[in-house]
Amino acid sequence: SSGINAEWPLRPGTATFTVFALRNLPIGEATLLLTSAPIFTVILSGVFLGERLKLSDYVALAVAATGAFFVAQPSVIFKQGTSTNHSVLFYIAIIVALGRGFFNAAKFIAVS
């Protein structure tokens, strides 16, 4: 189809968020946070699409998030690397990367 679709307004934001996160976070942490869209998609589908989430859905979300967390081993928690003193940009990048996951989930919900 031609023309503007429902996800178009969210594209520039997600691209900008991706670049900002990749420039200000270690690659493992950036990847973990930037790919959080499936978790947000499940949550948003319950809110906006009326999907009924079962206990097993919540357990699966928790297991997926915990597994990704331990694979990425974010330096904020695990104190790895040479520097544990992070700049304000580091923490803003975390929020921005999660925002990108949220906006990607919003795109998936908008086109459903």
Helices and strands as residue ranges (DSSP letters): G 8-10, H 11-24, H 27-34, H 37-48, H 55-72, H 75-78, H 88-110
